Amino acid sequence: MAGSRLTYSADHDACGVGFIAQLGGPPSHGLVERGLKALARLAHRGGVDADGRSGDGAGLLVSLPKSFFRRVARRDGIELPQQFAVAMVFLQPGREPQTAETIRTTAAKYNLSFLGWRTVPTDASILGPRSNDSLPQIGQCFIAPGSGSHGIKSGDSEGINFELQLFRLRQELESTPDSPYYCSLSSKTIVYKGLLTPEQLPAFYLDLNAPEFESAFVIFHQRYSTNTQPSWKLAQPFRLVAHNGEINTISGNRRWFQARSEAVRRQVGLTSNCLLLQPGMSDSASFDNALEACLRSGSNIVESTLRLVPPAWEHDEHLDPALRSFLGGTAAEQEPWDGPAALIFSDGEVVGAKLDRNGLRPLRYTLTSDGLLIVGSEVGIADLTEKQVIERQRLGPGEMLIADPVRGEFFRP
């Protein structure tokens, strides 16, 4: 039923993508600054409109800077509890009151509390004409567990899971007519993105310059697409993924996803009118939808990524037996999302990078003696003066690396 409402166009791109994390160190604003500088050095990987100022899209995905949001919310008279989430919303100008009320009433259905609305401070004077003409109103709202959900933990396996409840909330909000676009709605991460060049990103979003805006990692993306009209919502990163490449099997992937969607909706507790696959989006956005559905169905982010983008494992004599068993089991349940792709992904706790099994997109990493990990589509994106490089390598076909910044763990390809 829902499949007839979906329309897509082909997508070919050669984006710049990467992440920076500090293993074992606290979140910092310096890491955000490093991410912005790395993004600026990928500017040549993106497209710019004929006006010379409208970018094809740039953005960051970071761990939620809770101290920053507590401070700015307090300025608006909002006291945030120990556990809260932030929605980053693109909406039509003038629709803020209606959007806030819709979020409030829908949140109550999921035992969640709408705490208030914040208009994101921006500087539109730096935008090019094309970007400015399509500029949405950009707001943030704060969500907390309801009065009967004080024990919610993001890793709770017994049922009520804050991130799962937020996912259900967003899915229902997106099923309403004229829904705004939710860049992110999470208690762990937030996305700042837009129809911008890398240099414009921190000049447009004033939040990114605040010293309290701290993160344990920074995922960055500079978009270049030759076959999709740029827009604010098609800028990357998406909610979990920054993607460089194209998915050659996208038509089949979307059809198979639609075929399974009713079962997935039942599994994660969604009504039948919720569209797990957002209409009118790029192949990268559809992959992000599929990864999120897999994650909310009970798999962790690493398992979910391996399910959707498996390596060429069948004839690999050196493959770990446990991994072989996992890949063999999932192969019967999930077709691969195939095509030349470099993926950066995070659930807010771990951050990772992966190449598809063809390995036709470049992805390199550098690790310093003090635990600074830089992963990117090319070298030279971060200054390493006064740093001691202890490891430098590239990912091969199908390989994946995982970092847990808080625990200081690094799992190599």
N, C-alpha and C positions, 0 to 999 in steps of 0.2 A: 504493500500500500504506500509506504513512505518513499519507496524507490522512485515512483513517478514524479516526485517533487524535486528530485535532485538534478542539477545541471552543472556541468564542469567544462573546463576547456583544457587543452593540452598544455603542458608546462615543461619548459627546458631552461636550465639555468646553470650558472657557474659562479656560485656565491663564495664569499669569504666567511669562514666559520672557525670557532675555536672556544676554548675555555682556559681560565687561569684559576688555580686553587692553591691555598696555603695549607699543606699537610701538617696537622697537629697544632696549628696556630689559631688564635681567636679571630672572629670576623673583624674586618677592618675597612675603613674608607680607602686606605691606600690600595687595596686590592681592586676596588671599584675603579679607581683612577687608572690602575694598570690595564684593566679591561677596556676602558674607554680609549686609552692610547693604542692598544692593540687593534681595536676596531678602526681607529683612524688610519692605521697603516694598511688596512684592507680596503681603503676607499677605492683603489684602482680596480677592485673586483666587482664594483657595483655600477649601476647605471644612473645617469643624470639626465634630466629632461632638457629640452632645447633652451629653456629659460636659464639654465646653468645653475639653478638653486634648488630645484625640486628633485630629491633623491628617489631611488627605486625602493628604498626601505632599509632601515637599520634599527637594531634594538639590543637590549640586554635582558637576560633572565638571571635573577640573583636570589639568594636566600633572603627570606623576609627580614628586613631590618626593624626589629620590634621596638627597640629603644627610640628610634627615629619616629615611628608611627605613634608611639605613646605620647611623645612630645608634641607633635603637630596636631594630634587629635585633642589633646588637653587644651590647646589654644582655641579650639572650636567648642570647648565645653564638653568634650566626650572623654570619659575615663574608661580606658580599655582594661579588661580583666587579664588574668595571667595567660589565658588561651583565647586567641582571636584570629580571625582571618581578614584579609583585605581583598576586595574585588577591584580590578582595574577595568574601567568601562569606557567604551567609545559609544556615544549616543548622539542622537540628533539634537542640535541646539534648541533649548527651550523645553526639552522633555525631562529635565531633572526631577521635578516634583512627581510626575506620573511614574517615572522609573523607580524612584525611592519608595513610593507607596507600594508598587508591585513587588519589589524585593521584600519589603516589610511583611506584607500579608502572606507571600509565598514562603518566606523563611519560617514563619510561625507553624506552617504545616509540617515542617521537618524538625520541630523542636529546636529551632535556631532563633537567635535574637538579632534583629537589625539595630545597630547601635548609633548609626548616624552616617551622614554624607559629607564628603570633602571634595571641593573643586580643586583639581590638581593645578598648581601654579605653573604656567607656561609662558613662553615669550614667542608669540606668533610673528613678531616683526622680522624674525630671521628666516622665515619660510619663503620659498619660491611661489610664484603665482599658482602653479598646478597643485602644489601641496596645500596652499592656503584655501583654494576654492573648494577642496573636499575635506577640510579640517573638521573633525567631529568635536563635540563638546567632550571633554575628558574628565571623568570623575572617579572617585574611589569611595566605596562604602565599607563599613566595618561590621563584621558578623561574629557572633560568639555563640557557644553552646547555650541552649535554653536552660531554664531553671532545673529541669530534671536530668540534665546531662553533665553534671559537674565532673563525673569520672571519665569523660571521654579522653582517650589517648590515641594519638595518630597510629600507633602500632597495635591497638587493641584488637585481638583476633576473635573476641567473643560476640561481636555484632555491631554495636554502635561505634562507629569510627567517624571522627570529625571530618576527615578528608572525604570519606564516602558520602556523608551527609551534604557536604558542600557540593560534591559532584552531582548528587540528586537535585539539589536546589538549582544549580546552574542549568542542568538539563531541562528542568521544567520552565525556568525563566526563558530559555532559548526557544521553547515551543510556543510561546505566546506571539501573537501578531506584532509585527514591527519591533521585535526584540532588539535591544542594543547588542553590540558585540562585546563579549567578555574576554579581554586579553588574558586574564588569569583570575581565579578565585580560589585562594588557598591560604592555609595557615603556615605554609612552609616556604613558598616562593612568590615572587611577583615579577611581572614583565613590564618593561618600559620600551615601547617601540613606536614606529610611525613611518610616514612617508617622508623620510629624512635622509640626509647624508650622515656619515659617521661624525663629522665635525659638528653638525647641527644638533645631534642628540643631547649632549649636556647643556648646550645653549638653550634648547627648547624646554627640556624638563629640568626645572630649577632644583628639584629634589635631589638630583644626582650629584649636585655640588655640595650638599650639606655634609659637614664632618661626621655627623651621627648616622649618615646613610652608609651602613657597614654590611659586609657580606663575607661569608666563608668561601664563596666561589663566584665567578662571573662567567656566564655563557654569553658570547657575542656573535652577531650575525650581520653581514652586509649582503643585501639581496641584489641579484642580477637575474632577471628573467626576460627571455627573448620572446616569449609566446603568451604571456599573461599580463593583462593591464595592471600596473601597480596600484595599490590602494593602501589605506591606513591599516586595514585589518589583515591584509596579506603580507605585511612586513613580518619578519621573524626576529627572535624566536617565537614559537607557539608555546603552548602551556607546559610541554615537557621536552620539546625537541627543537633543535636548530639543524637544518638539513641542507646539504649542498649536493645537488645532483638531480636526477630525475628517476621516476619509478615507471619503468617500461611496461609493467604488468598492471598499471593502475586501474584500467577498466575492469579486468577480471577481479582484482582485489576488492574494488567497491561492490561488485555484484555479490561476491562471496560474503562480504561483510554484511550486506543487506539481508542475505539469506539467513544468516545467523543472528541477526539483530534482535528478533523477538525473544529468543532464548537468552541472549545476553541481558536484555531489559529485565526479564524475570529474575535472573540471577542477581542483578545489582539493585533490584527494587524500584524500577522505573515504570511509569505508565506507558501505554502503547503509543501515545502521541509524541513521545520524546524521540528526537532524531539524534541517534548516536553519531551519525555521519552528517556533518553540517553541509548544507547545500551551497553550491556556487563557490567552492573553495579550491585551492590548488592541491596538487598531489601531496605536497609536503604537509598541508593542513589535514588532509584525509589520513595520512599516516599517523599524525599526532592524535587524531580522534581514535584510531584503532589501538594505538599504544595505551592511551588513557583507559579505554574500555577493558583492555587486557589487565591493566594494573588494578582497576577497581573491581575486577572479577576475582581477585585474590592472588595473582602472581606478583612477585616483586618486579622492580624496574629492569633488573638484569635479565631475569627469566623472560619477561615480556618482550624485550628487545631481541633476545635470541630466538624466540618463537617467530617473530615477524621477519627478522633478517638473519636467517641461519647461515653459517659458513658452509663451504662444500665439504661435508663431513663423511659422506658414505664410504669413501675409499682412503680416508686418512688413517694410516696404520698407527700413528702416534697419538691419536686422540684419547683423552682420558675416558675410561670406561663409563664413569658416571655421566659425563657429558654426552657420550654416544647414546646412552640409554635415554637421556632426556630429549635429545634431538630426534631420535627415532620415534619416541612416543608422540612428540608434538607434530611430527611430519604428517601423521595421519589426520591431525585435527586442524592444521593451519597451513595454508599455502604461503610461500614466501612473497614478500613485497620486494620485487627484484628490479634492479637497475643500478647504474653506477651512482653510488651514494656514499657520502661521508656524513655520519650522524654524531651530534653531540646531544646528550640527554641528561636529565636529572629529575628526581622526585623530591628534591629539597634536602635529602640526606646524603645520597651518593651522587656523584657526577661521573659521566663516562663518555667514551668516544668509541665509535665502531665504523669499520668499512664493510660494505657489502662483499659478497664472495668473489666478485670480479676484481675488486681492488683498483678501480680505474680513477679514483679520486685521491689526491694527496692528503695525508694526515700525519703530522709529525709531532713528537713530544720531546720536551727538555725538562730535566729534573735537576735542581740545585741542591747543594749540601744542606741548606737550611729549610728544605721541603717545599720550595716554590715549584709548582708543576705548571708548565705551559704547553698547551696542545693547540695546534692550529693547522690551517690548510697551507701554510707556508712558513718559512723561517723568518727571523728578524722582526717579529711582531712585538717583542718585549725587550726592554733594556736589561741587560744582565751585567752591567758594570758593577764591580765589587762583589759579584756572585761567583761561586765556584760550581761550575757545571760538572755533575758526577755521572750523568747519563743523558744520552741523546740518541733517539731512534725514531723510526717511522713504523706505522702500522702497515701490515701486509693484508692481502685479501682475506676477508672474513674475520679479521682479528678485532679484539675489543680490549680496552683498558678501563679500569674502574678505580676511582679514588673516593675515599671517605675522609673529607677534610677534618672533621671534628676528631675522629679517632686516629688520624694520621696514617691511615692505611692506603697502600697503593698496590693494586693487582695489575701486573704487567700483561701485555698481549700474550 
